[in-house]
Amino acid sequence: MTFEIIGFDEGQASLDWNDLGAALTRAHRLPKAEIADTLLYRGKDTLLSRAAWIVGLGLATKAATIFPDNPAQGKPVVNGAVNLFSDDTGELEALIDFHLVTKWKTAGDSLLAARHLARPDSRNILIVGAGTVGRSLREAYGAGFPDASFTVWNRTPEGARKMASEYPDTRAVDDLEAAVRAADIVTSATMATEPLIMGDWLQVGQHIDLIGAYRPDMREADDTAIERARLFVDSRDTTIDHIGELMMPIASGALTHSDVIADFYDLATGAFTRNDDNEITLFKNGGGAHLDLMVSRYILDAWRGR
């Protein structure tokens, strides 16, 4: 079997954020993924290896290196490789640009959750973090909420201003508390190890989307935020016992496993939903290997159908 090599720009030309959401929804109706993750650390640096197998969809392996100091050398923080294999024969079907899969998986994951958990009339969206993921979120949420205006906050204000200048209907803000209080949706993608988003700032009807924390020592929101919100995750298996955003509140007693209401495998049952306009919903985007597989399959299908 020959395999496809799909680069970033040519692969992205065939993709659509809302179509991806539909593909992810369909994929979660298939048998539950078998997944395996390994993490290796060297100080702040991380090697994350992820593998997934979904019967009917195929197999994928993804290796990611996360080196937070890389920007000082003009290099991306995250690098790696993705391989997609046939479910029928195990043969390699595609070698897909790592950054393409990561971009569409990460932002598409959060957009799918927001389409179910945020108020449909949400018009003010705050992006916390002006890095690569923040820009992906601006694109994804812009497609999913086309009538919204955007604000962006960053630890370094010049980073927020630069990002804001790249998009319409987007402005930089310096006061994070005021920006959180004013937002309908708060989507956060930072490298924080201490909470940036405080529960006392949250307002009724908001949706909070937390992306940045991927290690046990990382979190973006405090215990009060967790306690005030109805809590959802993309996958119980890849978040609850693996990511500080949930592990720390469990350790403090602010959260129990049963407080997680639903994950994407509950989409078909209707449990993954907002109940009313006044509640606060909070989604933890963990981005497991099964999502890399689902997105890789969507990318290959779109590539073949272009």
MARSEZA-19927 format. One record per residue: residue number from 1; residue in one letter; x negated, y negated, z of N, C-alpha, C in turn. Coordinates in pm, whole numbers. Each point is the difference from the previous one (the first is absolute). Example, Ala and Ser with C-alpha at 12.3 -4.5 7.8 and 13.67 -1.06 7.14 Angstrom:
// MARSEZA-19927
1 / A / -1319 / 569 / 780 / 89 / -119 / 0 / -90 / -120 / 0 $
2 / S / 35 / -105 / -72 / -82 / -119 / 6 / 77 / -109 / 73 $
END
This chain:
// MARSEZA-19927
1 / M / -85 / 120 / 0 / 85 / -120 / 0 / -88 / -125 / 0 $
2 / T / 29 / -92 / -91 / -67 / -130 / 4 / 71 / -88 / 102 $
3 / F / -73 / -93 / 58 / 61 / -87 / 100 / -9 / -145 / -44 $
4 / E / 93 / -79 / 52 / 5 / -143 / -30 / -94 / -75 / 93 $
5 / I / -63 / -103 / -52 / -77 / -94 / 81 / 73 / -133 / -8 $
6 / I / 55 / -45 / 115 / 86 / -117 / 2 / -68 / -111 / 79 $
7 / G / -38 / -106 / -70 / -63 / -114 / 63 / 101 / -96 / 58 $
8 / F / -51 / -102 / 69 / 89 / -91 / 73 / 88 / -83 / -92 $
9 / D / -58 / -77 / -89 / 79 / -94 / -79 / 94 / 70 / -95 $
10 / E / -50 / 100 / -73 / 87 / 68 / -95 / 107 / 84 / 71 $
11 / G / -34 / 56 / 116 / 99 / 76 / 75 / 108 / -88 / 57 $
12 / Q / -40 / -115 / 54 / 96 / -90 / 63 / 101 / -57 / -100 $
13 / A / -39 / -12 / -126 / 90 / -58 / -101 / 128 / 80 / -18 $
14 / S / -1 / 126 / 42 / 117 / 86 / -19 / 89 / 8 / 124 $
15 / L / -35 / -70 / 107 / 66 / 21 / 129 / 97 / -112 / 34 $
16 / D / 96 / 35 / 87 / 103 / -94 / 45 / 30 / 30 / 146 $
17 / W / 2 / -103 / 84 / 16 / 20 / 144 / 132 / 67 / 35 $
18 / N / 107 / -40 / -64 / 130 / 59 / 33 / 13 / 143 / -52 $
19 / D / -61 / 28 / -116 / -2 / 137 / -50 / -80 / 90 / 94 $
20 / L / -107 / -53 / 54 / -79 / 78 / 96 / 84 / 35 / 122 $
21 / G / 78 / -94 / 51 / 86 / 30 / 114 / 96 / 114 / -29 $
22 / A / 56 / 1 / -119 / 90 / 109 / -38 / -75 / 133 / -8 $
23 / A / -124 / -3 / -52 / -79 / 122 / -9 / -36 / 53 / 139 $
24 / L / -34 / -90 / 92 / -30 / 43 / 136 / 122 / 61 / 69 $
25 / T / 116 / -59 / -25 / 123 / 54 / 58 / 26 / 141 / -51 $
26 / R / -15 / 21 / -131 / 19 / 134 / -56 / -101 / 98 / 56 $
27 / A / -124 / -43 / 14 / -105 / 90 / 48 / 25 / 45 / 143 $
28 / H / 65 / -84 / 80 / 29 / 37 / 139 / 117 / 97 / 11 $
29 / R / 63 / 31 / -111 / 104 / 103 / 1 / -57 / 139 / -28 $
30 / L / -126 / 6 / -42 / -68 / 127 / -23 / -43 / 60 / 134 $
31 / P / -44 / 127 / -1 / -49 / 59 / 126 / -105 / -89 / 66 $
32 / K / 1 / -2 / 131 / -90 / -87 / 74 / -145 / 33 / -33 $
33 / A / -79 / -105 / -11 / -141 / 15 / -37 / -79 / 73 / 106 $
34 / E / -95 / 80 / -46 / -106 / 51 / 87 / -117 / -97 / -14 $
35 / I / -49 / -51 / 111 / -104 / -103 / -5 / -113 / 33 / 96 $
36 / A / -117 / -51 / -32 / -115 / 14 / 89 / -86 / -124 / -15 $
37 / D / -38 / -58 / 112 / -85 / -119 / 2 / -124 / 29 / 82 $
38 / T / -112 / -56 / -42 / -119 / -1 / 83 / -54 / -143 / 4 $
39 / L / -52 / -39 / 114 / -55 / -133 / 21 / -140 / 12 / 58 $
40 / L / -93 / -68 / -63 / -135 / -9 / 54 / -33 / -147 / 22 $
41 / Y / -70 / -29 / 110 / -28 / -139 / 36 / -150 / -23 / 18 $
42 / R / -42 / -120 / -37 / -133 / -50 / 33 / 17 / -147 / 37 $
43 / G / 16 / -25 / 129 / 30 / -135 / 43 / 132 / -46 / -59 $
44 / K / -4 / -113 / -71 / 122 / -53 / -63 / 34 / 70 / -131 $
45 / D / -92 / 80 / -54 / 19 / 63 / -130 / 75 / 131 / 14 $
46 / T / 80 / 32 / -101 / 85 / 119 / 5 / -3 / 75 / -132 $
47 / L / -5 / 132 / 7 / 28 / 86 / -115 / 129 / 73 / 29 $
48 / L / 99 / -25 / -83 / 132 / 62 / 15 / 22 / 91 / -120 $
49 / S / 17 / 128 / 28 / 29 / 98 / -106 / 141 / 52 / 21 $
50 / R / 80 / -6 / -107 / 140 / 41 / 10 / 35 / 97 / -111 $
51 / A / 77 / 102 / 36 / 46 / 97 / -98 / 148 / 26 / 24 $
52 / A / 73 / 25 / -109 / 143 / 28 / 11 / 42 / 98 / -108 $
53 / W / 101 / 81 / 33 / 59 / 95 / -94 / 151 / -6 / 19 $
54 / I / 70 / -31 / -105 / 146 / 0 / 1 / 47 / 96 / -107 $
55 / V / 70 / 104 / 41 / 51 / 98 / -96 / 94 / -71 / -98 $
56 / G / -31 / 14 / -128 / 79 / -66 / -104 / -61 / -130 / -49 $
57 / L / -101 / -51 / 72 / -62 / -127 / -39 / -149 / 15 / -28 $
58 / G / -67 / 88 / 72 / -141 / 21 / -24 / -85 / -21 / 123 $
59 / L / -129 / -20 / -24 / -99 / -16 / 106 / -82 / -124 / -29 $
60 / A / -48 / -63 / 107 / -89 / -115 / -17 / -103 / -2 / 110 $
61 / T / -117 / -45 / -34 / -103 / -28 / 99 / -45 / -145 / -18 $
62 / K / -21 / -67 / 110 / -43 / -140 / -3 / -105 / -19 / 108 $
63 / A / -112 / -53 / -40 / -105 / -33 / 96 / -19 / -151 / -2 $
64 / A / 9 / -61 / 118 / -11 / -146 / 10 / -109 / -36 / 99 $
65 / T / -86 / -93 / -39 / -96 / -58 / 93 / 46 / -141 / 33 $
66 / I / 1 / -34 / 129 / 41 / -133 / 46 / -119 / -61 / 73 $
67 / F / -64 / -98 / -62 / -118 / -68 / 55 / 35 / -149 / 16 $
68 / P / 44 / -42 / 118 / 49 / -137 / 20 / -101 / -109 / -31 $
69 / D / -130 / 29 / 5 / -101 / -104 / -26 / -34 / -16 / -148 $
70 / N / 60 / 79 / -86 / -33 / -6 / -142 / 20 / -137 / -65 $
71 / P / 106 / -76 / 36 / 18 / -130 / -67 / -121 / -92 / 10 $
72 / A / -81 / 13 / 104 / -120 / -83 / 12 / -100 / 31 / -110 $
73 / Q / 14 / 119 / -61 / -86 / 39 / -112 / 73 / -12 / -133 $
74 / G / 119 / -60 / 4 / 78 / -14 / -123 / 60 / 130 / -48 $
75 / K / 23 / 93 / 89 / 54 / 131 / -36 / 133 / 24 / 70 $
76 / P / 89 / 83 / -59 / 129 / 29 / 64 / -16 / 73 / 133 $
77 / V / 92 / -27 / 92 / 0 / 70 / 129 / 26 / 149 / -19 $
78 / V / 92 / 33 / -91 / 45 / 137 / -19 / -44 / 51 / -137 $
79 / N / -54 / 121 / -4 / -38 / 65 / -125 / 35 / 148 / 10 $
80 / G / -4 / 71 / -113 / 32 / 142 / 7 / 40 / 58 / -134 $
81 / A / 64 / 117 / 5 / 39 / 72 / -120 / 127 / 81 / 27 $
82 / V / 84 / 19 / -104 / 124 / 77 / 10 / 3 / 102 / -112 $
83 / N / 34 / 124 / 35 / 17 / 107 / -98 / 141 / 57 / 12 $
84 / L / 67 / 19 / -113 / 135 / 57 / -3 / -5 / 134 / -72 $
85 / F / 56 / 102 / 64 / -6 / 136 / -51 / 139 / 54 / -30 $
86 / S / 6 / 92 / -96 / 126 / 64 / -38 / 52 / 91 / 110 $
87 / D / 129 / -6 / 25 / 62 / 89 / 97 / 6 / 142 / -53 $
88 / D / 4 / 16 / -133 / 14 / 133 / -59 / -131 / 76 / -8 $
89 / T / -109 / -68 / -37 / -126 / 69 / -26 / -115 / -46 / 88 $
90 / G / 16 / -113 / 69 / -109 / -55 / 78 / -105 / -72 / -82 $
91 / E / 23 / -14 / -130 / -96 / -70 / -85 / 11 / -151 / 20 $
92 / L / -112 / -68 / -22 / -3 / -145 / 11 / 81 / -61 / -113 $
93 / E / 100 / -82 / 37 / 83 / -67 / -100 / -43 / -144 / -23 $
94 / A / -49 / -65 / 103 / -35 / -141 / -15 / -104 / -41 / 102 $
95 / L / -91 / -86 / -44 / -91 / -72 / 87 / 45 / -145 / -7 $
96 / I / 52 / -50 / 111 / 67 / -130 / 1 / -80 / -98 / 84 $
97 / D / -11 / -121 / -50 / -72 / -105 / 71 / 49 / -10 / 144 $
98 / F / -92 / 11 / 93 / 34 / -2 / 142 / 76 / -127 / 39 $
99 / H / -46 / -114 / -48 / 61 / -126 / 39 / 141 / -14 / -58 $
100 / L / 26 / 61 / -114 / 134 / -1 / -58 / 97 / 78 / 88 $
101 / V / -39 / 121 / 40 / 85 / 80 / 87 / 22 / -70 / 134 $
102 / T / -108 / -52 / 58 / 10 / -63 / 131 / 90 / -122 / -3 $
103 / K / -17 / -85 / -102 / 83 / -119 / -10 / 147 / 34 / -6 $
104 / W / 35 / 88 / -91 / 143 / 29 / -21 / 57 / 86 / 111 $
105 / K / -81 / 87 / 59 / 47 / 79 / 115 / 27 / -90 / 119 $
106 / T / -96 / -85 / 34 / 10 / -78 / 123 / 115 / -100 / -6 $
107 / A / 5 / -81 / -103 / 106 / -100 / -10 / 134 / 63 / -35 $
108 / G / -1 / 105 / -82 / 125 / 67 / -36 / 65 / 67 / 118 $
109 / D / -80 / 57 / 89 / 47 / 61 / 124 / 76 / -103 / 83 $
110 / S / -61 / -117 / 19 / 64 / -103 / 81 / 124 / -58 / -67 $
111 / L / -5 / -18 / -132 / 117 / -54 / -70 / 118 / 96 / 9 $
112 / L / -25 / 130 / -16 / 108 / 97 / 13 / 66 / -10 / 136 $
113 / A / -81 / -11 / 106 / 57 / -13 / 134 / 80 / -128 / 13 $
114 / A / -53 / -110 / -50 / 70 / -129 / 11 / 132 / 0 / -74 $
115 / R / 7 / 72 / -110 / 126 / 4 / -76 / 110 / 68 / 81 $
116 / H / -38 / 83 / 97 / 99 / 68 / 86 / 16 / -68 / 136 $
117 / L / -105 / -68 / 49 / 1 / -48 / 137 / 13 / -151 / 14 $
118 / A / -41 / -76 / -101 / 14 / -146 / 8 / 140 / -41 / -44 $
119 / R / 43 / -117 / 47 / 128 / -53 / -47 / -10 / -28 / -150 $
120 / P / 101 / 38 / -77 / -6 / -25 / -145 / -12 / -148 / -35 $
121 / D / 46 / -87 / 91 / -7 / -144 / -28 / -129 / -63 / 52 $
122 / S / -101 / 81 / 32 / -128 / -54 / 48 / -61 / -92 / -105 $
123 / R / -38 / -120 / 43 / -50 / -101 / -94 / -137 / -56 / 38 $
124 / N / -40 / 18 / 126 / -128 / -54 / 46 / -88 / 116 / 42 $
125 / I / -105 / 26 / -78 / -88 / 114 / 26 / -138 / -51 / 36 $
126 / L / -47 / 41 / 118 / -133 / -36 / 48 / -96 / 116 / -24 $
127 / I / -112 / -29 / -65 / -108 / 97 / -17 / -112 / -37 / 96 $
128 / V / -36 / 92 / 88 / -108 / -21 / 96 / -123 / 74 / -52 $
129 / G / -99 / -77 / -41 / -121 / 58 / -60 / -5 / -31 / -148 $
130 / A / -106 / -67 / -42 / -11 / -46 / -139 / -104 / 78 / -78 $
131 / G / -13 / 127 / 31 / -95 / 84 / -72 / 64 / 66 / -121 $
132 / T / -63 / 107 / -46 / 49 / 72 / -117 / 140 / 53 / 22 $
133 / V / 26 / 58 / 117 / 132 / 56 / 28 / 104 / -112 / 8 $
134 / G / -37 / -114 / 59 / 92 / -112 / 5 / 47 / -42 / -137 $
135 / R / -90 / 0 / -96 / 37 / -35 / -137 / 90 / 107 / -62 $
136 / S / -27 / 126 / 28 / 88 / 106 / -48 / 140 / -14 / 58 $
137 / L / 7 / -38 / 128 / 130 / -20 / 63 / 75 / -116 / -63 $
138 / R / -72 / -105 / -36 / 66 / -113 / -67 / 63 / 45 / -131 $
139 / E / -68 / 85 / -75 / 54 / 50 / -126 / 120 / 91 / 24 $
140 / A / -15 / 93 / 94 / 106 / 98 / 23 / 125 / -65 / 57 $
141 / Y / -16 / -80 / 106 / 117 / -65 / 60 / 60 / -102 / -97 $
142 / G / -82 / -61 / -83 / 52 / -91 / -100 / 91 / 70 / -99 $
143 / A / -31 / 126 / -32 / 85 / 79 / -89 / 125 / 48 / 70 $
144 / G / -14 / 38 / 127 / 114 / 54 / 73 / 95 / -104 / 55 $
145 / F / -54 / -121 / 27 / 80 / -111 / 53 / -28 / -123 / -86 $
146 / P / 53 / 0 / -123 / -39 / -104 / -97 / 44 / -140 / 37 $
147 / D / 94 / -15 / 91 / 46 / -133 / 40 / -73 / -55 / 122 $
148 / A / -97 / 75 / 51 / -68 / -40 / 123 / -111 / -100 / -27 $
149 / S / -31 / -79 / 103 / -121 / -82 / 2 / -94 / 62 / 102 $
150 / F / -129 / -29 / -15 / -103 / 69 / 78 / -88 / -99 / 75 $
151 / T / -41 / 40 / 120 / -106 / -67 / 72 / -109 / 103 / 27 $
152 / V / -123 / -49 / 15 / -112 / 91 / 27 / -86 / -61 / 109 $
153 / W / -36 / 84 / 97 / -89 / -39 / 109 / -122 / 91 / -4 $
154 / N / -115 / -57 / 29 / -124 / 76 / 3 / -87 / -52 / 113 $
155 / R / -85 / 84 / 55 / -90 / -43 / 108 / -84 / -119 / -43 $
156 / T / -45 / 2 / -124 / -70 / -116 / -55 / 98 / -75 / -89 $
157 / P / 37 / -122 / 38 / 102 / -74 / -76 / -32 / -17 / -147 $
158 / E / -128 / -12 / -34 / -34 / -19 / -141 / 38 / 124 / -82 $
159 / G / -4 / 118 / 62 / 43 / 121 / -69 / 148 / -3 / -32 $
160 / A / 80 / -49 / 95 / 144 / -13 / -23 / 29 / -100 / -110 $
161 / R / -72 / -113 / 3 / 23 / -102 / -102 / -37 / 50 / -139 $
162 / K / -109 / 74 / -9 / -41 / 54 / -130 / 105 / 97 / -54 $
163 / M / 46 / 91 / 85 / 102 / 95 / -45 / 127 / -72 / -41 $
164 / A / 45 / -96 / 79 / 124 / -72 / -31 / -9 / -70 / -135 $
165 / S / -118 / -47 / -34 / -16 / -72 / -126 / 13 / 90 / -122 $
166 / E / -5 / 131 / 21 / 3 / 95 / -110 / 142 / 43 / -38 $
167 / Y / 100 / -40 / 80 / 136 / 48 / -23 / 100 / -116 / 9 $
168 / P / 110 / 9 / -74 / 106 / -101 / 16 / 77 / 23 / 129 $
169 / D / 67 / -104 / 47 / 87 / 11 / 118 / -73 / 61 / 119 $
170 / T / -127 / -35 / 16 / -81 / 54 / 108 / -82 / -112 / 60 $
171 / R / 4 / -11 / 134 / -79 / -105 / 64 / -73 / 57 / 121 $
172 / A / -112 / -57 / 30 / -80 / 40 / 115 / 51 / -67 / 127 $
173 / V / -10 / 71 / 112 / 38 / -56 / 130 / -113 / 27 / 99 $
174 / D / -12 / -90 / 99 / -105 / 13 / 101 / 51 / 54 / 133 $
175 / D / 129 / -21 / 27 / 58 / 36 / 130 / 71 / 134 / -15 $
176 / L / -64 / 108 / 47 / 57 / 133 / -18 / 129 / 16 / 78 $
177 / E / 5 / -48 / 123 / 123 / 15 / 80 / 118 / -66 / -70 $
178 / A / -16 / -123 / -44 / 110 / -70 / -66 / 41 / 72 / -128 $
179 / A / -99 / 53 / -73 / 30 / 69 / -125 / 78 / 129 / 26 $
180 / V / -38 / 75 / 104 / 73 / 122 / 34 / 143 / -33 / 40 $
181 / R / 17 / -102 / 83 / 134 / -37 / 46 / 91 / -41 / -116 $
182 / A / -57 / -56 / -107 / 80 / -51 / -112 / 27 / 104 / -107 $
183 / A / -65 / 114 / 6 / 7 / 97 / -109 / 118 / 95 / 14 $
184 / D / 51 / 43 / -114 / 96 / 111 / -4 / -72 / 133 / -2 $
185 / I / -112 / 4 / -72 / -85 / 119 / -9 / -142 / -42 / 34 $
186 / V / -65 / 76 / 87 / -142 / -19 / 31 / -72 / 126 / -45 $
187 / T / -92 / -13 / -95 / -78 / 115 / -46 / -147 / -29 / 29 $
188 / S / -63 / 90 / 74 / -133 / -27 / 55 / -100 / 105 / -46 $
189 / A / -112 / -46 / -57 / -105 / 90 / -48 / -135 / -59 / 39 $
190 / T / -42 / 26 / 123 / -125 / -53 / 52 / -85 / 113 / 56 $
191 / M / -121 / -33 / 39 / -89 / 97 / 63 / 0 / -16 / 152 $
192 / A / 108 / -50 / 56 / 7 / -33 / 142 / -11 / 125 / 88 $
193 / T / -71 / -15 / 110 / -1 / 102 / 104 / 76 / -46 / 124 $
194 / E / 31 / -129 / 7 / 83 / -56 / 106 / 122 / -62 / -65 $
195 / P / 117 / 6 / 67 / 124 / -49 / -61 / -8 / -145 / -44 $
196 / L / 51 / -25 / -120 / 15 / -135 / -54 / 144 / -47 / 9 $
197 / I / 94 / 94 / -12 / 143 / -31 / -4 / 60 / 35 / 135 $
198 / M / 56 / -100 / 66 / 52 / 16 / 135 / 152 / 18 / -1 $
199 / G / 45 / 94 / 80 / 142 / 29 / 5 / 85 / -117 / 43 $
200 / D / -55 / -88 / 83 / 76 / -117 / 45 / 30 / -96 / -114 $
201 / W / -73 / 12 / -112 / 23 / -88 / -115 / 114 / 48 / -90 $
202 / L / 37 / 127 / 13 / 93 / 59 / -97 / 141 / -54 / 17 $
203 / Q / 70 / -8 / -113 / 135 / -54 / -4 / 98 / 108 / -46 $
204 / V / 126 / -15 / 43 / 100 / 98 / -41 / 9 / 3 / -152 $
205 / G / 19 / 120 / -54 / 18 / 15 / -144 / -127 / 16 / -79 $
206 / Q / -116 / -8 / 65 / -125 / 10 / -73 / -36 / 145 / -34 $
207 / H / -84 / 12 / -102 / -65 / 128 / -31 / -150 / -21 / 8 $
208 / I / -68 / 87 / 77 / -145 / -8 / 19 / -63 / 122 / -67 $
209 / D / -97 / -26 / -86 / -66 / 102 / -80 / -148 / -1 / 36 $
210 / L / -48 / 106 / 66 / -138 / 7 / 49 / -81 / 99 / -82 $
211 / I / -108 / -48 / -59 / -77 / 80 / -95 / -144 / 22 / 46 $
212 / G / -60 / -103 / 62 / -144 / -2 / 15 / -60 / 111 / 84 $
213 / A / 61 / 35 / 113 / -61 / 97 / 91 / 0 / 139 / -62 $
214 / Y / -118 / 61 / -9 / -9 / 136 / -53 / -86 / 90 / 89 $
215 / R / -57 / -59 / 107 / -82 / 76 / 93 / 63 / -2 / 139 $
216 / P / -40 / 93 / 87 / 55 / 2 / 136 / -29 / -125 / 80 $
217 / D / -104 / -77 / -37 / -36 / -119 / 76 / 53 / -129 / -63 $
218 / M / 95 / 11 / -92 / 50 / -118 / -71 / 149 / -18 / 21 $
219 / R / 41 / -126 / 11 / 142 / -33 / 3 / 18 / -147 / -34 $
220 / E / 121 / -36 / -48 / 30 / -137 / -42 / 112 / -64 / 83 $
221 / A / 82 / 80 / 68 / 111 / -53 / 80 / -11 / 50 / 143 $
222 / D / 51 / -80 / 94 / -12 / 39 / 141 / 115 / 91 / 44 $
223 / D / -9 / 45 / 126 / 101 / 92 / 53 / 140 / -62 / -2 $
224 / T / 9 / -129 / 26 / 131 / -64 / 3 / 68 / 7 / -136 $
225 / A / -76 / -17 / -106 / 56 / 13 / -134 / 54 / 141 / -23 $
226 / I / -76 / 99 / 43 / 43 / 139 / -16 / 128 / 25 / 79 $
227 / E / 7 / -55 / 120 / 116 / 23 / 87 / 125 / -70 / -52 $
228 / R / -14 / -116 / -63 / 116 / -77 / -43 / 61 / 51 / -131 $
229 / A / -75 / 78 / -76 / 42 / 36 / -135 / 49 / 144 / -7 $
230 / R / 80 / 26 / -103 / 29 / 137 / -41 / -115 / 44 / -90 $
231 / L / -60 / 114 / 32 / -129 / 38 / -56 / 14 / 110 / -106 $
232 / F / -65 / -24 / -116 / -1 / 95 / -111 / -144 / 18 / -47 $
233 / V / -28 / 116 / -61 / -133 / 26 / -56 / 18 / 66 / -136 $
234 / D / -108 / 0 / -80 / 10 / 71 / -128 / -7 / 150 / 21 $
235 / S / -81 / 43 / 98 / -10 / 143 / 32 / -36 / 15 / 147 $
236 / R / 82 / 74 / 73 / -33 / 28 / 139 / -134 / 72 / 11 $
237 / D / -28 / 89 / -96 / -119 / 85 / 9 / -130 / -77 / -13 $
238 / T / 2 / -116 / -67 / -124 / -72 / -26 / -13 / -130 / 80 $
239 / T / 95 / -27 / 88 / -4 / -126 / 74 / 0 / 18 / 151 $
240 / I / 94 / 74 / 54 / 28 / -5 / 144 / -122 / 37 / 84 $
241 / D / -71 / 105 / -38 / -113 / 47 / 79 / -135 / -34 / -63 $
242 / H / 1 / -96 / -93 / -122 / -28 / -76 / -39 / -148 / -3 $
243 / I / 95 / -89 / 22 / -25 / -143 / -22 / 27 / -78 / 128 $
244 / G / -91 / -90 / 33 / 12 / -75 / 125 / 129 / -79 / 13 $
245 / E / 58 / -41 / -111 / 124 / -76 / 3 / 109 / 73 / 78 $
246 / L / -3 / 133 / -2 / 96 / 81 / 76 / -66 / 71 / 117 $
247 / M / -123 / 43 / -16 / -67 / 73 / 107 / -16 / -85 / 126 $
248 / M / -35 / -127 / -17 / -20 / -86 / 117 / 130 / -27 / 76 $
249 / P / 111 / -34 / -68 / 125 / -17 / 74 / 48 / 130 / 66 $
250 / I / -27 / 114 / -61 / 35 / 127 / 64 / -83 / 18 / 127 $
251 / A / -127 / -33 / -9 / -87 / 13 / 118 / 41 / -94 / 112 $
252 / S / 50 / -119 / -34 / 41 / -97 / 102 / 140 / 27 / 54 $
253 / G / 74 / 89 / -65 / 137 / 28 / 41 / 103 / -89 / -66 $
254 / A / -43 / -88 / -89 / 95 / -89 / -70 / 76 / 73 / -109 $
255 / L / -49 / 118 / -39 / 58 / 73 / -112 / -8 / 149 / 28 $
256 / T / 99 / 73 / -47 / -5 / 146 / 0 / 17 / 50 / -143 $
257 / H / -35 / 125 / -23 / 13 / 56 / -134 / 144 / -12 / -51 $
258 / S / 95 / 17 / 89 / 140 / -1 / -42 / 51 / -139 / -36 $
259 / D / -78 / -103 / 30 / 41 / -135 / -39 / -17 / -27 / -149 $
260 / V / -75 / 85 / -69 / -11 / -12 / -146 / 129 / 55 / -60 $
261 / I / 78 / -87 / -60 / 133 / 36 / -45 / -1 / 88 / -123 $
262 / A / -84 / -33 / -98 / 3 / 74 / -126 / -129 / -24 / -77 $
263 / D / -29 / 93 / -93 / -104 / -23 / -99 / 61 / 20 / -139 $
264 / F / -84 / -8 / -103 / 53 / 3 / -137 / 68 / 133 / -34 $
265 / Y / -33 / 106 / 72 / 70 / 127 / -25 / 144 / -5 / 49 $
266 / D / 37 / -107 / 71 / 138 / -18 / 45 / 78 / -92 / -94 $
267 / L / -60 / -44 / -110 / 71 / -88 / -93 / 130 / 65 / -48 $
268 / A / -6 / 128 / -29 / 117 / 68 / -56 / 115 / 10 / 100 $
269 / T / -30 / -3 / 130 / 104 / 13 / 101 / 66 / -133 / 35 $
270 / G / -62 / -110 / -41 / 52 / -132 / 34 / -49 / -54 / 132 $
271 / A / -90 / 75 / 68 / -50 / -45 / 130 / -103 / -112 / -13 $
272 / F / -63 / -9 / -116 / -103 / -102 / -22 / 70 / -126 / -51 $
273 / T / 58 / -76 / 94 / 79 / -115 / -42 / 17 / -100 / 115 $
274 / R / 25 / -124 / -37 / 39 / -103 / 96 / 147 / 19 / 35 $
275 / N / 34 / -18 / 127 / 139 / 16 / 44 / 81 / -128 / -11 $
276 / D / -64 / -115 / 30 / 74 / -126 / -5 / -98 / -114 / -22 $
277 / D / 53 / -119 / -23 / -84 / -115 / -33 / -77 / -56 / 118 $
278 / N / 34 / 39 / 122 / -63 / -60 / 117 / -119 / 77 / 55 $
279 / E / -10 / 127 / -31 / -109 / 79 / 59 / -134 / -35 / -65 $
280 / I / -105 / 26 / 74 / -136 / -11 / -51 / -46 / 139 / -42 $
281 / T / -45 / 13 / -123 / -54 / 127 / -46 / -152 / -13 / -13 $
282 / L / -71 / 108 / 31 / -145 / 2 / -10 / -42 / 128 / -69 $
283 / F / -82 / -15 / -103 / -46 / 113 / -81 / -151 / 11 / 10 $
284 / K / -49 / 119 / 30 / -143 / 25 / -3 / -35 / 77 / -127 $
285 / N / -77 / -65 / -85 / -49 / 57 / -124 / -130 / 73 / 30 $
286 / G / 4 / 133 / 0 / -119 / 79 / 29 / -72 / 48 / -124 $
287 / G / 75 / 10 / -111 / -61 / 31 / -129 / -71 / 133 / -8 $
288 / G / 65 / 110 / 32 / -63 / 131 / -1 / -31 / 53 / -139 $
289 / A / -68 / 113 / -2 / -44 / 61 / -126 / 118 / 38 / -89 $
290 / H / 113 / 35 / 61 / 117 / 36 / -80 / 45 / -117 / -86 $
291 / L / -15 / -123 / 52 / 36 / -118 / -78 / -100 / -25 / -112 $
292 / D / -128 / 27 / 24 / -98 / -8 / -108 / 37 / 97 / -112 $
293 / L / 41 / 120 / 36 / 42 / 98 / -99 / 123 / -48 / -76 $
294 / M / 101 / -47 / 71 / 123 / -47 / -64 / -27 / -114 / -96 $
295 / V / -83 / -94 / 43 / -31 / -116 / -84 / -87 / 41 / -118 $
296 / S / -94 / 90 / 21 / -83 / 48 / -110 / 84 / 68 / -106 $
297 / R / 96 / 79 / 43 / 89 / 66 / -97 / 84 / -102 / -75 $
298 / Y / 49 / -102 / 71 / 74 / -108 / -67 / -88 / -70 / -103 $
299 / I / -125 / -28 / 36 / -92 / -67 / -93 / -24 / 87 / -123 $
300 / L / -24 / 130 / 19 / -25 / 87 / -114 / 125 / 11 / -89 $
301 / D / 117 / 13 / 60 / 123 / 7 / -79 / 21 / -129 / -81 $
302 / A / -24 / -114 / 64 / 15 / -127 / -72 / -103 / -12 / -111 $
303 / W / -122 / 47 / 26 / -107 / -3 / -100 / 38 / 84 / -123 $
304 / R / 52 / 119 / 26 / 37 / 90 / -110 / 121 / -55 / -77 $
305 / G / 85 / -75 / 69 / 120 / -51 / -64 / -13 / -138 / -60 $
306 / R / -122 / -57 / 6 / -19 / -138 / -42 / 22 / -17 / -151 $
END
